[in-house]
Amino acid sequence: MFVCHVCGAKDAEQKLVDETFRIDGSLILVEKIPAQVCYNCGEVVFSSETAEKIRTLLQRKAQPDKSIQVDVFAYQ
């Protein structure tokens, strides 16, 4: 049963989400990750299997499916 570790809510929906990771100064986007998303606060939770698959994907340094340009802003 889902219980949000941020707000304590017990309801979540299964969604595909996109997450960015910064590894050795490089920004990496992983798309369409299955996750539970809290209905109350929006916290994203990955299963241990999904987290392990992401870790393996990022460590392999495989050829990406595509590359994109990203705008960067400095908070001042």
Secondary structure, DSSP 8 states (H G I E B T S, - for coil): ----TTT----EEEEEEEEEEEETTEEEEEEEEEEEEETTT--EE--HHHHHHHHHHHHHT---S-----------
